[in-house]
Amino acid sequence: MRYVVIGNSAAGIFGIEAIRECDPEGDIILITNEPESAYSRCLTTHYIAGKVTENQMYIRPGDFYQRYAVDVRFGVTVESVDPAERKVLCEGGIEVPFDRLLIATGASPVIPETPGINAAGVFTLRTINDARAIRKRVERGGRAVVLGAGPVGLKTAYALLKRGVRVSVVVGSPQILSRAMDAYGAGLIQKQLEEHGMTFYLGREVKEILENDAGEVSGVRLEDGTELLCSMVIVGKGVRPNVQLVTRDMFEINRGLVVNEYLETSCTGVFAAGDVAETYDIAYGYPRVNATWPNATAQGRLAGRNMAGCRERYPGSIGLNSLEFFGLDAITVGMSRAEGPEFEVLEHKEETARRYRRLVFREDKLVGYVAVNDIDGIGALTARVKASIPVRNKRALLVGRPPVVW
């Protein structure tokens, strides 16, 4: 059997390990457009903040590919996948045939069409090279403007603040974390960051990124005319799945590459896992892209096993974000923002302690929650979201410390 894996991050690496566990003899070819061994994208902001070294970012030892007998092709860009001919087409006309294929190409940052977006000093944060470039820029000090206040944008802003950079965050929506958290919980996090020197411009959009005569970033101009001086801009406007290798006439594609319960795409023998894959969402009840590291590792491992001959169903994914800012911890899971007549929402607030818990139920099933500075027992909460069965003692889950009866 000849296995080809496209992508060298969480889904790809865990997929390779699962394939080799089930098939010690098959050929495994790994193709990646990056020039180096697998690393944790989750640690890029920690690297910028100086909390981890570059060596600590790598998730497998240097001899990993040799020990797993992987023919790894570093720095190679895949241009397309031909499922009918069972081959992967790479730059330079190189063709790589396969019997089973795992597409683990991840996602790429969304780049707005803002004037000045290509100025020197404008960065996204997705790869280790992005983190290296930002960290090098940080050594100059100065000010930074972060565009967007989702989890990655806020974590990057926090890392810069920890390095002594003065940070302003520009947000198009009226709150931070608008896709992950309700307004009250987001407000607690915003206050925590503001008290440590971060500045927020809510409900504002950037009209233009300003640059000096040398083509370097010098500031941003907002739509209301406000100008913010800075020496770097971080674009944190979210990501989109890397589905450009496949075509809609052969594959089912929504936002991501749609897979079935075995993580197989609409083309037999072609699987997908990680940020590129659209899997069944347990909380929502329909397929969604849930781009998190734990989901990618679980999907990669299961896809690898199924590629090698197992028939193991994937139970589904859930959205999850974990944040920490100056000692304030926050977790969001599933449909944490949901409102409406079909939902029951329970909240517990302790304003002086900035403790907050929000539980969302649908048909007596816990489908999402927010926990700010109140993370005791959140493992049990997450288990209940995944279990998707009715909860009898909702109040105990909300205030939460005693044993809870399902």
FIFIKE-645122 format. One line per field, with one value per residue (C-alpha): residue number from 1; residue in one letter; chain; x, y, z. Coordinates in nm, 2 decimals, always signed. Example, Ala and Ser with C-alpha at 12.3 -4.5 7.8 and 13.67 -1.06 7.14 Angstrom:
<sites>
num: c(1 2)
residuo: c(A S)
cadena: c(A A)
x: c(+1.23 +1.37)
y: c(-0.45 -0.11)
z: c(+0.78 +0.71)
</sites>
This chain:
<sites>
num: c(1 2 3 4 5 6 7 8 9 10 11 12 13 14 15 16 17 18 19 20 21 22 23 24 25 26 27 28 29 30 31 32 33 34 35 36 37 38 39 40 41 42 43 44 45 46 47 48 49 50 51 52 53 54 55 56 57 58 59 60 61 62 63 64 65 66 67 68 69 70 71 72 73 74 75 76 77 78 79 80 81 82 83 84 85 86 87 88 89 90 91 92 93 94 95 96 97 98 99 100 101 102 103 104 105 106 107 108 109 110 111 112 113 114 115 116 117 118 119 120 121 122 123 124 125 126 127 128 129 130 131 132 133 134 135 136 137 138 139 140 141 142 143 144 145 146 147 148 149 150 151 152 153 154 155 156 157 158 159 160 161 162 163 164 165 166 167 168 169 170 171 172 173 174 175 176 177 178 179 180 181 182 183 184 185 186 187 188 189 190 191 192 193 194 195 196 197 198 199 200 201 202 203 204 205 206 207 208 209 210 211 212 213 214 215 216 217 218 219 220 221 222 223 224 225 226 227 228 229 230 231 232 233 234 235 236 237 238 239 240 241 242 243 244 245 246 247 248 249 250 251 252 253 254 255 256 257 258 259 260 261 262 263 264 265 266 267 268 269 270 271 272 273 274 275 276 277 278 279 280 281 282 283 284 285 286 287 288 289 290 291 292 293 294 295 296 297 298 299 300 301 302 303 304 305 306 307 308 309 310 311 312 313 314 315 316 317 318 319 320 321 322 323 324 325 326 327 328 329 330 331 332 333 334 335 336 337 338 339 340 341 342 343 344 345 346 347 348 349 350 351 352 353 354 355 356 357 358 359 360 361 362 363 364 365 366 367 368 369 370 371 372 373 374 375 376 377 378 379 380 381 382 383 384 385 386 387 388 389 390 391 392 393 394 395 396 397 398 399 400 401 402 403 404 405 406)
residuo: c(M R Y V V I G N S A A G I F G I E A I R E C D P E G D I I L I T N E P E S A Y S R C L T T H Y I A G K V T E N Q M Y I R P G D F Y Q R Y A V D V R F G V T V E S V D P A E R K V L C E G G I E V P F D R L L I A T G A S P V I P E T P G I N A A G V F T L R T I N D A R A I R K R V E R G G R A V V L G A G P V G L K T A Y A L L K R G V R V S V V V G S P Q I L S R A M D A Y G A G L I Q K Q L E E H G M T F Y L G R E V K E I L E N D A G E V S G V R L E D G T E L L C S M V I V G K G V R P N V Q L V T R D M F E I N R G L V V N E Y L E T S C T G V F A A G D V A E T Y D I A Y G Y P R V N A T W P N A T A Q G R L A G R N M A G C R E R Y P G S I G L N S L E F F G L D A I T V G M S R A E G P E F E V L E H K E E T A R R Y R R L V F R E D K L V G Y V A V N D I D G I G A L T A R V K A S I P V R N K R A L L V G R P P V V W)
cadena: c(A A A A A A A A A A A A A A A A A A A A A A A A A A A A A A A A A A A A A A A A A A A A A A A A A A A A A A A A A A A A A A A A A A A A A A A A A A A A A A A A A A A A A A A A A A A A A A A A A A A A A A A A A A A A A A A A A A A A A A A A A A A A A A A A A A A A A A A A A A A A A A A A A A A A A A A A A A A A A A A A A A A A A A A A A A A A A A A A A A A A A A A A A A A A A A A A A A A A A A A A A A A A A A A A A A A A A A A A A A A A A A A A A A A A A A A A A A A A A A A A A A A A A A A A A A A A A A A A A A A A A A A A A A A A A A A A A A A A A A A A A A A A A A A A A A A A A A A A A A A A A A A A A A A A A A A A A A A A A A A A A A A A A A A A A A A A A A A A A A A A A A A A A A A A A A A A A A A A A A A A A A A A A A A A A A A A A A A A A A A A A A A A A A A A A A A A A A A A A A A A A A A A A A)
x: c(+0.00 +0.12 +0.01 +0.06 +0.01 -0.01 +0.07 +0.32 +0.14 -0.09 -0.32 -0.05 +0.19 -0.07 -0.20 +0.14 +0.18 -0.16 -0.08 +0.25 +0.09 -0.16 +0.07 +0.44 +0.53 +0.34 +0.52 +0.45 +0.53 +0.49 +0.47 +0.50 +0.57 +0.75 +1.13 +1.14 +1.02 +0.68 +0.62 +0.33 +0.14 -0.01 +0.32 +0.39 +0.26 +0.45 +0.76 +0.70 +0.64 +0.97 +0.81 +0.95 +1.25 +1.24 +1.36 +1.07 +0.82 +0.91 +0.66 +0.87 +1.24 +1.47 +1.48 +1.10 +1.07 +1.35 +1.21 +0.86 +1.02 +0.86 +0.98 +0.95 +0.95 +1.03 +0.97 +0.75 +0.43 +0.13 -0.06 -0.35 -0.50 -0.62 -0.84 -0.93 -0.57 -0.47 -0.19 -0.08 +0.06 +0.34 +0.53 +0.78 +0.55 +0.64 +0.37 +0.33 +0.10 -0.11 -0.34 -0.46 -0.43 -0.46 -0.52 -0.40 -0.32 -0.46 -0.57 -0.43 -0.48 -0.75 -0.58 -0.80 -0.78 -0.66 -0.44 -0.09 -0.14 +0.19 +0.41 +0.71 +0.61 +0.27 +0.24 +0.01 +0.08 +0.04 +0.38 +0.71 +0.86 +0.58 +0.67 +1.04 +0.97 +0.74 +0.99 +1.27 +1.05 +0.97 +1.33 +1.29 +1.03 +0.77 +0.40 +0.19 -0.17 -0.35 -0.64 -0.90 -0.97 -1.04 -0.84 -0.52 -0.53 -0.57 -0.30 -0.06 -0.15 -0.09 +0.25 +0.36 +0.24 +0.44 +0.75 +0.70 +0.54 +0.25 -0.05 -0.37 -0.64 -0.89 -1.21 -1.48 -1.75 -1.88 -1.69 -1.38 -1.40 -1.73 -1.74 -1.63 -1.79 -2.09 -2.05 -2.04 -1.76 -1.56 -1.60 -1.43 -1.13 -1.12 -1.10 -0.82 -0.61 -0.69 -0.57 -0.23 -0.20 -0.38 -0.60 -0.91 -1.10 -1.43 -1.67 -1.40 -1.24 -0.90 -0.93 -0.55 -0.22 +0.02 +0.39 +0.69 +0.91 +1.11 +0.79 +0.78 +0.47 +0.42 +0.06 -0.30 -0.59 -0.93 -1.25 -1.34 -1.01 -0.83 -0.46 -0.27 +0.11 +0.29 +0.59 +0.41 +0.07 -0.06 -0.35 -0.57 -0.88 -0.93 -0.83 -0.98 -0.93 -0.67 -0.91 -0.75 -0.58 -0.91 -1.21 -1.58 -1.66 -1.49 -1.50 -1.78 -1.67 -1.85 -1.63 -1.40 -1.35 -1.65 -1.58 -1.80 -1.79 -1.47 -1.31 -1.32 -1.40 -1.65 -1.37 -1.29 -0.95 -0.90 -0.93 -0.90 -0.83 -0.75 -0.83 -0.91 -1.18 -1.55 -1.66 -1.98 -2.01 -2.16 -2.30 -2.45 -2.57 -2.43 -2.08 -1.86 -1.49 -1.35 -0.99 -0.82 -0.51 -0.70 -0.95 -0.67 -0.47 -0.78 -0.89 -0.55 -0.51 -0.85 -0.80 -0.47 -0.62 -0.90 -0.66 -0.47 -0.78 -0.97 -1.33 -1.36 -1.62 -1.53 -1.78 -1.76 -1.58 -1.66 -1.53 -1.31 -1.10 -0.87 -0.73 -0.51 -0.43 -0.23 -0.37 -0.73 -0.83 -1.12 -1.27 -1.54 -1.69 -1.95 -2.25 -2.13 -2.29 -2.63 -2.95 -3.31 -3.63 -3.49 -3.21 -3.21 -2.92 -2.81 -2.55 -2.36 -2.17 -1.93 -1.84 -1.58 -1.39 -1.44 -1.59 -1.84 -2.01 -2.26 -2.43 -2.63 -2.89 -3.10 -3.36 -3.20 -2.86 -2.56 -2.45 -2.20 -2.05 -1.83 -1.62 -1.41 -1.20 -1.42 -1.26 -1.30 -1.47 -1.47 -1.35 -1.69 -1.87 -1.69 -1.77 -2.14 -2.13 -1.96 -2.21 -2.51 -2.75 -3.00 -2.88 -3.11 -2.93 -2.85 -2.80 -2.53 -2.34 -2.37 -2.25 -2.06 -1.86 -2.06 -2.10 -2.34 -2.62 -2.67)
y: c(+0.00 +0.35 +0.63 +0.99 +1.26 +1.63 +1.85 +1.82 +1.96 +1.79 +1.60 +1.48 +1.37 +1.18 +1.03 +0.90 +0.74 +0.57 +0.44 +0.29 +0.13 -0.05 -0.11 -0.16 -0.23 +0.02 +0.31 +0.65 +0.97 +1.31 +1.63 +1.97 +2.31 +2.41 +2.34 +2.19 +1.93 +1.94 +2.20 +2.32 +2.61 +2.66 +2.77 +3.05 +3.32 +3.17 +3.19 +3.55 +3.62 +3.45 +3.17 +2.89 +2.85 +2.75 +2.40 +2.35 +2.42 +2.10 +1.81 +1.52 +1.43 +1.49 +1.12 +1.08 +1.05 +0.79 +0.58 +0.58 +0.51 +0.82 +0.95 +1.32 +1.59 +1.92 +2.25 +2.10 +2.28 +2.06 +2.22 +1.98 +1.64 +1.41 +1.14 +0.98 +0.91 +0.85 +1.11 +1.43 +1.70 +1.91 +2.21 +2.15 +1.88 +1.62 +1.35 +1.14 +0.84 +0.71 +0.43 +0.62 +1.00 +1.22 +1.59 +1.77 +2.10 +2.31 +2.67 +3.01 +3.35 +3.58 +3.88 +4.19 +4.40 +4.71 +4.97 +4.93 +4.57 +4.47 +4.72 +4.60 +4.53 +4.38 +4.03 +3.73 +3.46 +3.10 +2.95 +2.93 +3.17 +3.42 +3.40 +3.44 +3.75 +3.91 +3.83 +3.99 +4.30 +4.31 +4.36 +4.71 +4.79 +5.05 +5.02 +4.75 +4.75 +4.42 +4.39 +4.15 +4.02 +3.65 +3.40 +3.42 +3.80 +3.84 +3.58 +3.76 +4.10 +3.96 +3.81 +4.15 +4.33 +4.08 +4.18 +4.55 +4.66 +4.91 +4.74 +4.87 +4.63 +4.73 +4.53 +4.56 +4.42 +4.58 +4.33 +4.12 +3.74 +3.80 +3.45 +3.26 +3.43 +3.64 +4.01 +3.98 +3.72 +3.91 +4.23 +4.07 +3.97 +4.31 +4.48 +4.25 +4.34 +4.71 +4.72 +4.60 +4.86 +4.72 +4.97 +4.86 +5.03 +4.85 +4.88 +5.03 +4.93 +5.02 +5.22 +5.23 +5.10 +5.39 +5.36 +5.58 +5.66 +5.33 +5.12 +5.05 +5.06 +5.39 +5.36 +5.28 +5.51 +5.41 +5.49 +5.77 +5.94 +5.83 +5.76 +5.52 +5.53 +5.20 +5.01 +4.68 +4.56 +4.20 +4.08 +3.85 +3.83 +3.45 +3.17 +2.98 +2.61 +2.53 +2.35 +2.50 +2.17 +2.00 +2.09 +2.11 +1.89 +1.60 +1.68 +1.80 +2.14 +2.38 +2.60 +2.30 +1.97 +1.76 +1.42 +1.13 +0.95 +0.77 +1.10 +1.00 +1.26 +1.21 +1.06 +0.70 +0.65 +1.03 +1.14 +1.48 +1.58 +1.89 +2.26 +2.17 +1.92 +1.99 +1.73 +1.66 +1.91 +1.74 +2.06 +2.21 +1.89 +1.95 +1.96 +2.26 +2.34 +2.33 +2.44 +2.34 +2.14 +1.87 +1.81 +1.79 +1.53 +1.31 +1.34 +1.27 +0.96 +0.82 +0.90 +0.72 +0.41 +0.41 +0.46 +0.15 -0.07 +0.00 +0.10 +0.33 +0.60 +0.96 +1.07 +1.44 +1.76 +2.05 +2.41 +2.49 +2.79 +2.82 +3.15 +3.30 +3.67 +3.78 +3.50 +3.52 +3.19 +3.15 +2.86 +2.85 +2.53 +2.45 +2.69 +2.93 +3.24 +3.08 +3.27 +3.22 +3.05 +2.70 +2.75 +2.78 +2.99 +2.98 +3.24 +3.28 +3.61 +3.72 +4.07 +4.16 +3.84 +3.85 +3.50 +3.40 +3.09 +3.06 +2.73 +2.69 +2.40 +2.28 +2.01 +1.97 +1.89 +2.10 +2.23 +2.50 +2.70 +2.99 +2.99 +3.29 +3.27 +2.97 +2.67 +2.41 +2.11 +2.22 +1.88 +1.74 +2.02 +1.94 +1.57 +1.66 +1.86 +1.56 +1.31 +1.50 +1.35 +1.53 +1.68 +1.67 +1.88 +2.20 +2.42 +2.20 +2.23 +2.61 +2.68 +2.37 +2.20 +1.90 +1.58 +1.62 +1.39 +1.35)
z: c(+0.00 -0.09 +0.14 +0.07 +0.33 +0.24 +0.55 +0.83 +1.13 +1.39 +1.16 +0.93 +1.20 +1.40 +1.08 +0.99 +1.34 +1.31 +0.96 +1.07 +1.38 +1.16 +0.86 +0.94 +0.57 +0.36 +0.19 +0.34 +0.15 +0.33 +0.13 +0.30 +0.17 +0.48 +0.51 +0.85 +1.10 +1.25 +1.52 +1.74 +1.59 +1.94 +2.07 +1.82 +2.05 +2.34 +2.13 +2.05 +2.42 +2.51 +2.71 +2.49 +2.28 +1.91 +1.99 +2.24 +1.96 +1.77 +1.85 +1.74 +1.77 +1.47 +1.37 +1.36 +0.99 +0.97 +1.26 +1.09 +0.75 +0.60 +0.26 +0.35 +0.08 +0.25 +0.08 -0.19 -0.30 -0.41 -0.69 -0.72 -0.65 -0.92 -0.75 -1.08 -1.17 -0.81 -0.80 -0.64 -0.88 -0.74 -0.86 -1.14 -1.30 -1.03 -0.99 -0.68 -0.71 -0.42 -0.31 +0.00 +0.04 +0.36 +0.29 +0.61 +0.45 +0.74 +0.69 +0.59 +0.74 +0.59 +0.44 +0.40 +0.08 +0.28 +0.12 +0.25 +0.35 +0.18 +0.37 +0.55 +0.91 +0.84 +0.96 +0.99 +1.24 +1.12 +1.07 +1.26 +1.00 +1.08 +1.45 +1.38 +1.17 +1.44 +1.72 +1.52 +1.47 +1.84 +1.92 +1.78 +2.05 +1.97 +1.91 +1.74 +1.60 +1.59 +1.35 +1.49 +1.83 +1.79 +2.00 +1.78 +1.75 +2.13 +2.21 +1.97 +2.12 +2.47 +2.36 +2.23 +2.55 +2.76 +2.55 +2.63 +2.31 +2.33 +2.17 +2.03 +1.90 +1.63 +1.62 +1.36 +1.59 +1.91 +2.13 +2.14 +2.08 +1.90 +1.75 +2.06 +2.36 +2.47 +2.54 +2.92 +2.93 +2.66 +2.86 +3.16 +2.94 +2.79 +3.13 +3.24 +2.93 +2.95 +3.31 +3.19 +2.92 +2.61 +2.42 +2.22 +1.94 +1.91 +1.62 +1.41 +1.08 +0.93 +0.62 +0.54 +0.66 +0.65 +0.54 +0.53 +0.23 +0.29 +0.26 +0.63 +0.84 +1.02 +1.14 +1.05 +0.97 +1.08 +0.89 +1.12 +1.05 +1.37 +1.32 +1.53 +1.51 +1.51 +1.38 +1.31 +1.22 +1.30 +1.09 +1.30 +1.09 +1.11 +0.88 +0.58 +0.51 +0.24 -0.01 -0.32 -0.41 -0.50 -0.72 -0.65 -0.95 -0.77 -0.40 -0.18 -0.04 +0.19 +0.40 +0.44 +0.27 +0.37 +0.52 +0.63 +0.97 +0.87 +0.77 +0.40 +0.15 -0.14 -0.33 -0.23 -0.07 -0.01 +0.35 +0.52 +0.88 +1.08 +0.99 +0.63 +0.72 +0.78 +1.03 +1.22 +1.51 +1.81 +1.96 +1.65 +1.50 +1.15 +0.98 +1.06 +1.06 +1.42 +1.37 +1.70 +1.78 +1.98 +1.70 +1.44 +1.64 +1.70 +1.33 +1.20 +1.41 +1.31 +0.94 +0.95 +1.10 +0.85 +0.56 +0.68 +0.68 +1.01 +1.01 +1.31 +1.33 +1.43 +1.69 +1.59 +1.69 +1.91 +1.90 +2.19 +2.29 +2.59 +2.69 +2.97 +3.02 +3.32 +3.54 +3.42 +3.26 +3.01 +2.83 +2.56 +2.42 +2.16 +2.11 +2.39 +2.24 +2.15 +2.22 +2.12 +2.22 +2.15 +2.40 +2.78 +2.92 +3.28 +3.41 +3.73 +3.79 +4.06 +3.93 +4.19 +4.14 +3.76 +3.78 +3.52 +3.40 +3.12 +3.02 +2.71 +2.69 +2.40 +2.47 +2.82 +2.66 +2.73 +2.39 +2.50 +2.78 +2.88 +3.19 +3.29 +3.61 +3.70 +3.54 +3.82 +3.67 +3.31 +3.20 +3.32 +3.13 +2.81 +2.86 +2.88 +2.56 +2.39 +2.54 +2.40 +2.65 +2.88 +3.20 +3.50 +3.75 +3.55 +3.85 +3.99 +3.67 +3.69 +4.04 +4.03 +4.26 +4.40 +4.20 +3.93 +3.84 +3.46)
</sites>
